[in-house]
Amino acid sequence: MTEKDKTPVYTCTEYRMEMILLALEKRLARPDLSKAEKQSIKAEINRLKVQMDME
């Protein structure tokens, strides 16, 4: 096996999930969100992190 073969594969799906996660985190920082919206966004962030093996 060569060094090139050891490079991890980074797919479009992984990139897309990262961009969604970043957008949700940015949206969560908005000061005008209701408590329910914040909880919903946090739940979605946690779901994505689990799916991405980040937690």
N, C-alpha and C positions, 0 to 999 in steps of 0.2 A: 504494500500500500504506500502510495506517495503522499507528500504533504498536501498536494492538491485534493486528494481524495478525503482528507481529514477535515476540510473546510465545511462547517455546518451549512445546511441548506436554509436559505431565508426566502420564504415564499411571498407571493402577493397577498395571500390571506393573512399572514402574520403582519405584514406591513399595514394592511387595512385595519386590523384589530388594534394595532398601536395608534394609528391615527384617530380611530374612534375613541380610544381611551384618552388620548390627549384632548380631544374636543370635549369630552364629558368633564374632564378635570378643569378645563378652562371655563366651561359653562357653570360648574359648581362654584367657582370663585365669584360669580356675579352676585352683587349685594341685593338685588331685587327679587330673589327667588323666595317662594313660600317654603314653609317647613316641609310640606308634602312633596314639593318638587325636589328639594334637597335630598330627602330620604329616597326618592325614586332614582335619582342620579347616583347616589352612593351605592344603592343596591345594584345598579347596572355596572358601575365601576368594579364592585366586588365580584360580580358574575364574570366579567371579562378577565379580571386578574386570575381567577381560578381557572378559567378556560385556557389562559396563556401560561399556566403554571408559575405564576408570580406570587401566589400565596398558598 
